[in-house]
Amino acid sequence: FVTHMGYEVIEAHDNANYSRSILFGYPIPFWHNGLKINYTASDSLSTSLFVLNGWGNTYDNNTNKSLGLQILWNPSNFSTVFNVLHGDEEAEGVDDLNKTVYE
């Protein structure tokens, strides 16, 4: 599934902030493979929990899973979103790379 992270979205026709800046592809993955669980606590509060096989990987490259959380608070006249991803993910040439990104 497409990542929940970032101000811009993959689908350009749905993106009022279309720019494809360096921040679009550098710190966050474009997509995930894993489990996503949504919970709506009320009309104004919802959460999502993610258990992921890496960042942008179809197959996990180690035995660790990455975890993500999204909290959406939408009272009557504005909305606020908090996102976080954390995982011990390998990169080419680097072992034991502990990554965390939040926004």
PEPEJO-V707154 format. One line per field, one symbol per residue. ss: DSSP state (a for helix, b for strand, c for the rest). burial: 1 if it has 16 or more other ideal C-beta (glycine too) atoms within 10 Angstrom, else 0. A space follows every 50 residues. Layout:
ss = ???
burial = ???
This chain:
ss = cbcccccccccaaacccccccaaaacccccbccbbbbbbbccccbbbbbb bbcccccccccccccbbbbbbbbccccccbbbbbbbbbccbccbcccbbb bbc
burial = 00111101100000000000000100011001010000000000010101 01111010010000110101010000000000111010110000000000 100
